[in-house]
Amino acid sequence: MTERELKLLMDANAIKRIQLHYAVMSQGYMVVADGNLLETAKRETREFTTLDAAAKFLFKIGVADFAVKLKVHLN
């Protein structure tokens, strides 16, 4: 989902959970909203270099509550 789509869903109160996942391969953070990755306009995964940058982005678009997952188990 793009930033625009995320904002529309947030305005409609359709988002239940937002998480920041640490991406080991890129050593950055990804925004995951209800299981969907935040993407750029070119449909590439949007990545943030630091946790602070990702948190500032979420605050800018109106997100006050989110979780951080530093390790994801793949079973």
N, CA, C and O atoms as a Tinker XYZ file with bonds, in Angstrom:
   300  protein
     1  N      0.835000   -1.176000    0.000000    73     2
     2  CA     0.000000    0.000000    0.000000    64     1     3
     3  C      0.878000    1.236000    0.000000    63     2     4     5
     4  O      1.944000    1.246000    0.615000    81     3
     5  N      0.442000    2.257000   -0.674000    73     3     6
     6  CA     1.198000    3.507000   -0.750000    64     5     7
     7  C      0.835000    4.400000    0.430000    63     6     8     9
     8  O     -0.110000    4.117000    1.166000    81     7
     9  N      1.591000    5.478000    0.605000    73     7    10
    10  CA     1.314000    6.430000    1.679000    64     9    11
    11  C     -0.098000    7.007000    1.531000    63    10    12    13
    12  O     -0.807000    7.182000    2.522000    81    11
    13  N     -0.494000    7.296000    0.319000    73    11    14
    14  CA    -1.841000    7.852000    0.077000    64    13    15
    15  C     -2.920000    6.861000    0.512000    63    14    16    17
    16  O     -3.890000    7.240000    1.168000    81    15
    17  N     -2.745000    5.597000    0.144000    73    15    18
    18  CA    -3.715000    4.567000    0.524000    64    17    19
    19  C     -3.762000    4.393000    2.044000    63    18    20    21
    20  O     -4.833000    4.217000    2.624000    81    19
    21  N     -2.591000    4.445000    2.678000    73    19    22
    22  CA    -2.531000    4.329000    4.132000    64    21    23
    23  C     -3.296000    5.466000    4.796000    63    22    24    25
    24  O     -4.058000    5.239000    5.736000    81    23
    25  N     -3.095000    6.692000    4.311000    73    23    26
    26  CA    -3.803000    7.839000    4.879000    64    25    27
    27  C     -5.314000    7.703000    4.708000    63    26    28    29
    28  O     -6.074000    8.008000    5.627000    81    27
    29  N     -5.749000    7.247000    3.536000    73    27    30
    30  CA    -7.188000    7.070000    3.298000    64    29    31
    31  C     -7.772000    6.034000    4.255000    63    30    32    33
    32  O     -8.850000    6.241000    4.813000    81    31
    33  N     -7.073000    4.930000    4.445000    73    31    34
    34  CA    -7.549000    3.896000    5.365000    64    33    35
    35  C     -7.544000    4.383000    6.808000    63    34    36    37
    36  O     -8.437000    4.038000    7.582000    81    35
    37  N     -6.557000    5.174000    7.171000    73    35    38
    38  CA    -6.519000    5.723000    8.525000    64    37    39
    39  C     -7.669000    6.691000    8.751000    63    38    40    41
    40  O     -8.286000    6.686000    9.816000    81    39
    41  N     -7.961000    7.523000    7.752000    73    39    42
    42  CA    -9.073000    8.465000    7.868000    64    41    43
    43  C    -10.409000    7.743000    8.031000    63    42    44    45
    44  O    -11.332000    8.260000    8.660000    81    43
    45  N    -10.501000    6.542000    7.455000    73    43    46
    46  CA   -11.728000    5.749000    7.552000    64    45    47
    47  C    -11.703000    4.823000    8.771000    63    46    48    49
    48  O    -12.597000    3.994000    8.941000    81    47
    49  N    -10.675000    4.964000    9.622000    73    47    50
    50  CA   -10.499000    4.106000   10.799000    64    49    51
    51  C    -10.497000    2.623000   10.427000    63    50    52    53
    52  O    -11.044000    1.797000   11.157000    81    51
    53  N     -9.889000    2.294000    9.306000    73    51    54
    54  CA    -9.863000    0.919000    8.813000    64    53    55
    55  C     -8.562000    0.196000    9.142000    63    54    56    57
    56  O     -8.422000   -0.987000    8.831000    81    55
    57  N     -7.619000    0.878000    9.759000    73    55    58
    58  CA    -6.340000    0.253000   10.115000    64    57    59
    59  C     -6.390000   -0.145000   11.587000    63    58    60    61
    60  O     -6.687000    0.680000   12.451000    81    59
    61  N     -6.099000   -1.409000   11.864000    73    59    62
    62  CA    -6.138000   -1.900000   13.236000    64    61    63
    63  C     -4.764000   -1.919000   13.898000    63    62    64    65
    64  O     -4.651000   -1.685000   15.101000    81    63
    65  N     -3.704000   -2.201000   13.108000    73    63    66
    66  CA    -2.382000   -2.355000   13.699000    64    65    67
    67  C     -1.299000   -1.848000   12.746000    63    66    68    69
    68  O     -1.294000   -2.166000   11.556000    81    67
    69  N     -0.395000   -1.060000   13.293000    73    67    70
    70  CA     0.766000   -0.602000   12.531000    64    69    71
    71  C      2.016000   -1.040000   13.280000    63    70    72    73
    72  O      2.145000   -0.834000   14.487000    81    71
    73  N      2.925000   -1.643000   12.540000    73    71    74
    74  CA     4.177000   -2.110000   13.126000    64    73    75
    75  C      5.351000   -1.620000   12.282000    63    74    76    77
    76  O      5.225000   -1.379000   11.081000    81    75
    77  N      6.485000   -1.482000   12.946000    73    75    78
    78  CA     7.745000   -1.245000   12.253000    64    77    79
    79  C      8.538000   -2.529000   12.376000    63    78    80    81
    80  O      8.793000   -3.002000   13.484000    81    79
    81  N      8.933000   -3.100000   11.236000    73    79    82
    82  CA     9.731000   -4.325000   11.227000    64    81    83
    83  C     11.162000   -3.982000   10.834000    63    82    84    85
    84  O     11.400000   -3.198000    9.916000    81    83
    85  N     12.094000   -4.577000   11.539000    73    83    86
    86  CA    13.494000   -4.401000   11.184000    64    85    87
    87  C     13.809000   -5.325000   10.011000    63    86    88    89
    88  O     13.554000   -6.527000   10.081000    81    87
    89  N     14.354000   -4.777000    8.953000    73    87    90
    90  CA    14.709000   -5.541000    7.759000    64    89    91
    91  C     16.202000   -5.866000    7.818000    63    90    92    93
    92  O     17.043000   -4.993000    7.601000    81    91
    93  N     16.518000   -7.108000    8.108000    73    91    94
    94  CA    17.911000   -7.515000    8.295000    64    93    95
    95  C     18.740000   -7.283000    7.037000    63    94    96    97
    96  O     19.858000   -6.773000    7.112000    81    95
    97  N     18.196000   -7.657000    5.887000    73    95    98
    98  CA    18.955000   -7.548000    4.634000    64    97    99
    99  C     19.327000   -6.105000    4.299000    63    98   100   101
   100  O     20.441000   -5.841000    3.847000    81    99
   101  N     18.419000   -5.188000    4.515000    73    99   102
   102  CA    18.700000   -3.791000    4.170000    64   101   103
   103  C     19.148000   -2.980000    5.378000    63   102   104   105
   104  O     19.520000   -1.814000    5.245000    81   103
   105  N     19.113000   -3.592000    6.547000    73   103   106
   106  CA    19.468000   -2.928000    7.802000    64   105   107
   107  C     18.688000   -1.641000    7.981000    63   106   108   109
   108  O     19.256000   -0.601000    8.315000    81   107
   109  N     17.385000   -1.714000    7.759000    73   107   110
   110  CA    16.503000   -0.575000    7.930000    64   109   111
   111  C     15.165000   -1.036000    8.471000    63   110   112   113
   112  O     15.031000   -2.172000    8.927000    81   111
   113  N     14.187000   -0.170000    8.421000    73   111   114
   114  CA    12.873000   -0.448000    8.978000    64   113   115
   115  C     11.799000   -0.305000    7.914000    63   114   116   117
   116  O     11.871000    0.555000    7.036000    81   115
   117  N     10.799000   -1.176000    8.017000    73   115   118
   118  CA     9.672000   -1.154000    7.096000    64   117   119
   119  C      8.393000   -0.936000    7.890000    63   118   120   121
   120  O      8.261000   -1.443000    9.004000    81   119
   121  N      7.453000   -0.188000    7.330000    73   119   122
   122  CA     6.153000    0.024000    7.959000    64   121   123
   123  C      5.202000   -1.055000    7.455000    63   122   124   125
   124  O      5.068000   -1.272000    6.251000    81   123
   125  N      4.539000   -1.731000    8.403000    73   123   126
   126  CA     3.568000   -2.768000    8.073000    64   125   127
   127  C      2.241000   -2.383000    8.710000    63   126   128   129
   128  O      2.139000   -2.269000    9.932000    81   127
   129  N      1.228000   -2.184000    7.878000    73   127   130
   130  CA    -0.111000   -1.814000    8.356000    64   129   131
   131  C     -1.072000   -2.963000    8.060000    63   130   132   133
   132  O     -1.352000   -3.276000    6.903000    81   131
   133  N     -1.566000   -3.576000    9.120000    73   131   134
   134  CA    -2.471000   -4.732000    8.985000    64   133   135
   135  C     -1.924000   -5.777000    8.016000    63   134   136   137
   136  O     -2.667000   -6.331000    7.207000    81   135
   137  N     -0.633000   -6.038000    8.102000    73   135   138
   138  CA    -0.002000   -7.067000    7.283000    64   137   139
   139  C      0.458000   -6.623000    5.913000    63   138   140   141
   140  O      1.033000   -7.421000    5.172000    81   139
   141  N      0.221000   -5.365000    5.552000    73   139   142
   142  CA     0.617000   -4.846000    4.232000    64   141   143
   143  C      1.800000   -3.890000    4.372000    63   142   144   145
   144  O      1.789000   -2.984000    5.206000    81   143
   145  N      2.809000   -4.106000    3.551000    73   143   146
   146  CA     3.983000   -3.237000    3.573000    64   145   147
   147  C      3.679000   -1.883000    2.937000    63   146   148   149
   148  O      2.933000   -1.791000    1.963000    81   147
   149  N      4.273000   -0.835000    3.508000    73   147   150
   150  CA     4.189000    0.485000    2.900000    64   149   151
   151  C      5.119000    0.502000    1.696000    63   150   152   153
   152  O      6.265000    0.060000    1.780000    81   151
   153  N      4.618000    1.016000    0.576000    73   151   154
   154  CA     5.380000    1.022000   -0.673000    64   153   155
   155  C      5.517000    2.431000   -1.221000    63   154   156   157
   156  O      4.763000    3.335000   -0.860000    81   155
   157  N      6.489000    2.598000   -2.095000    73   155   158
   158  CA     6.655000    3.858000   -2.811000    64   157   159
   159  C      5.644000    3.896000   -3.957000    63   158   160   161
   160  O      4.918000    2.928000   -4.182000    81   159
   161  N      5.601000    5.003000   -4.672000    73   159   162
   162  CA     4.704000    5.126000   -5.822000    64   161   163
   163  C      5.062000    4.112000   -6.915000    63   162   164   165
   164  O      4.209000    3.743000   -7.723000    81   163
   165  N      6.319000    3.663000   -6.939000    73   163   166
   166  CA     6.759000    2.670000   -7.926000    64   165   167
   167  C      6.533000    1.248000   -7.437000    63   166   168   169
   168  O      7.009000    0.296000   -8.056000    81   167
   169  N      5.804000    1.092000   -6.322000    73   167   170
   170  CA     5.458000   -0.203000   -5.718000    64   169   171
   171  C      6.676000   -0.968000   -5.207000    63   170   172   173
   172  O      6.700000   -2.199000   -5.225000    81   171
   173  N      7.690000   -0.225000   -4.751000    73   171   174
   174  CA     8.842000   -0.829000   -4.091000    64   173   175
   175  C      8.668000   -0.615000   -2.595000    63   174   176   177
   176  O      8.091000    0.390000   -2.181000    81   175
   177  N      9.152000   -1.530000   -1.790000    73   175   178
   178  CA     9.020000   -1.401000   -0.343000    64   177   179
   179  C      9.717000   -0.141000    0.137000    63   178   180   181
   180  O     10.886000    0.092000   -0.173000    81   179
   181  N      8.989000    0.671000    0.898000    73   179   182
   182  CA     9.581000    1.896000    1.446000    64   181   183
   183  C     10.348000    1.524000    2.701000    63   182   184   185
   184  O      9.793000    0.935000    3.628000    81   183
   185  N     11.608000    1.866000    2.726000    73   183   186
   186  CA    12.461000    1.539000    3.863000    64   185   187
   187  C     13.001000    2.814000    4.496000    63   186   188   189
   188  O     13.261000    3.808000    3.818000    81   187
   189  N     13.161000    2.758000    5.810000    73   187   190
   190  CA    13.701000    3.868000    6.573000    64   189   191
   191  C     15.017000    3.422000    7.195000    63   190   192   193
   192  O     15.110000    2.318000    7.731000    81   191
   193  N     16.020000    4.265000    7.127000    73   191   194
   194  CA    17.344000    3.918000    7.613000    64   193   195
   195  C     17.371000    3.752000    9.130000    63   194   196   197
   196  O     18.040000    2.858000    9.648000    81   195
   197  N     16.645000    4.610000    9.836000    73   195   198
   198  CA    16.654000    4.550000   11.300000    64   197   199
   199  C     15.240000    4.408000   11.845000    63   198   200   201
   200  O     14.259000    4.730000   11.175000    81   199
   201  N     15.164000    3.924000   13.062000    73   199   202
   202  CA    13.893000    3.818000   13.757000    64   201   203
   203  C     13.300000    5.207000   13.973000    63   202   204   205
   204  O     12.086000    5.391000   13.888000    81   203
   205  N     14.152000    6.166000   14.250000    73   203   206
   206  CA    13.716000    7.547000   14.458000    64   205   207
   207  C     13.061000    8.115000   13.201000    63   206   208   209
   208  O     12.029000    8.780000   13.291000    81   207
   209  N     13.641000    7.866000   12.047000    73   207   210
   210  CA    13.071000    8.367000   10.790000    64   209   211
   211  C     11.704000    7.738000   10.529000    63   210   212   213
   212  O     10.781000    8.422000   10.086000    81   211
   213  N     11.570000    6.447000   10.799000    73   211   214
   214  CA    10.285000    5.773000   10.597000    64   213   215
   215  C      9.239000    6.319000   11.561000    63   214   216   217
   216  O      8.093000    6.544000   11.170000    81   215
   217  N      9.625000    6.533000   12.820000    73   215   218
   218  CA     8.697000    7.077000   13.813000    64   217   219
   219  C      8.262000    8.492000   13.446000    63   218   220   221
   220  O      7.090000    8.835000   13.605000    81   219
   221  N      9.178000    9.310000   12.962000    73   219   222
   222  CA     8.829000   10.676000   12.540000    64   221   223
   223  C      7.845000   10.649000   11.383000    63   222   224   225
   224  O      6.914000   11.454000   11.339000    81   223
   225  N      8.045000    9.727000   10.442000    73   223   226
   226  CA     7.115000    9.592000    9.321000    64   225   227
   227  C      5.721000    9.234000    9.827000    63   226   228   229
   228  O      4.733000    9.845000    9.419000    81   227
   229  N      5.640000    8.245000   10.714000    73   227   230
   230  CA     4.335000    7.829000   11.239000    64   229   231
   231  C      3.664000    8.966000   11.998000    63   230   232   233
   232  O      2.458000    9.176000   11.861000    81   231
   233  N      4.432000    9.700000   12.797000    73   231   234
   234  CA     3.879000   10.838000   13.531000    64   233   235
   235  C      3.350000   11.892000   12.559000    63   234   236   237
   236  O      2.296000   12.485000   12.790000    81   235
   237  N      4.088000   12.119000   11.472000    73   235   238
   238  CA     3.697000   13.125000   10.472000    64   237   239
   239  C      2.352000   12.796000    9.831000    63   238   240   241
   240  O      1.573000   13.699000    9.526000    81   239
   241  N      2.076000   11.507000    9.626000    73   239   242
   242  CA     0.817000   11.140000    8.987000    64   241   243
   243  C     -0.296000   10.861000    9.999000    63   242   244   245
   244  O     -1.400000   10.469000    9.621000    81   243
   245  N     -0.003000   11.065000   11.285000    73   243   246
   246  CA    -1.055000   10.978000   12.291000    64   245   247
   247  C     -1.116000    9.696000   13.095000    63   246   248   249
   248  O     -2.115000    9.441000   13.768000    81   247
   249  N     -0.079000    8.888000   13.044000    73   247   250
   250  CA    -0.052000    7.647000   13.820000    64   249   251
   251  C      0.594000    7.936000   15.171000    63   250   252   253
   252  O      1.732000    8.401000   15.239000    81   251
   253  N     -0.142000    7.655000   16.245000    73   251   254
   254  CA     0.384000    7.896000   17.581000    64   253   255
   255  C      0.749000    6.603000   18.292000    63   254   256   257
   256  O      1.470000    6.638000   19.289000    81   255
   257  N      0.270000    5.466000   17.807000    73   255   258
   258  CA     0.491000    4.188000   18.479000    64   257   259
   259  C      0.931000    3.143000   17.467000    63   258   260   261
   260  O      0.212000    2.846000   16.514000    81   259
   261  N      2.128000    2.584000   17.684000    73   259   262
   262  CA     2.626000    1.537000   16.796000    64   261   263
   263  C      3.555000    0.628000   17.582000    63   262   264   265
   264  O      4.038000    0.996000   18.652000    81   263
   265  N      3.800000   -0.554000   17.049000    73   263   266
   266  CA     4.699000   -1.519000   17.684000    64   265   267
   267  C      5.963000   -1.648000   16.845000    63   266   268   269
   268  O      5.966000   -1.365000   15.647000    81   267
   269  N      7.035000   -2.081000   17.497000    73   267   270
   270  CA     8.301000   -2.301000   16.809000    64   269   271
   271  C      8.667000   -3.771000   16.960000    63   270   272   273
   272  O      8.717000   -4.297000   18.072000    81   271
   273  N      8.925000   -4.432000   15.827000    73   271   274
   274  CA     9.381000   -5.824000   15.841000    64   273   275
   275  C     10.809000   -5.843000   15.315000    63   274   276   277
   276  O     11.062000   -5.558000   14.145000    81   275
   277  N     11.728000   -6.180000   16.196000    73   275   278
   278  CA    13.134000   -6.201000   15.805000    64   277   279
   279  C     13.547000   -7.542000   15.222000    63   278   280   281
   280  O     14.527000   -7.626000   14.482000    81   279
   281  N     12.809000   -8.585000   15.549000    73   279   282
   282  CA    13.143000   -9.900000   15.040000    64   281   283
   283  C     11.849000  -10.608000   14.650000    63   282   284   285
   284  O     10.899000  -10.673000   15.430000    81   283
   285  N     11.832000  -11.129000   13.442000    73   283   286
   286  CA    10.655000  -11.836000   12.940000    64   285   287
   287  C     11.034000  -13.293000   12.746000    63   286   288   289
   288  O     12.004000  -13.601000   12.053000    81   287
   289  N     10.270000  -14.189000   13.358000    73   287   290
   290  CA    10.530000  -15.620000   13.225000    64   289   291
   291  C      9.811000  -16.143000   11.995000    63   290   292   293
   292  O      8.610000  -15.927000   11.831000    81   291
   293  N     10.536000  -16.821000   11.142000    73   291   294
   294  CA     9.948000  -17.421000    9.950000    64   293   295
   295  C      9.873000  -18.924000   10.158000    63   294   296   297
   296  O     10.884000  -19.620000   10.070000    81   295
   297  N      8.676000  -19.421000   10.434000    73   295   298
   298  CA     8.489000  -20.863000   10.654000    64   297   299
   299  C      7.612000  -21.445000    9.592000    63   298   300
   300  O      7.339000  -22.645000    9.607000    81   299
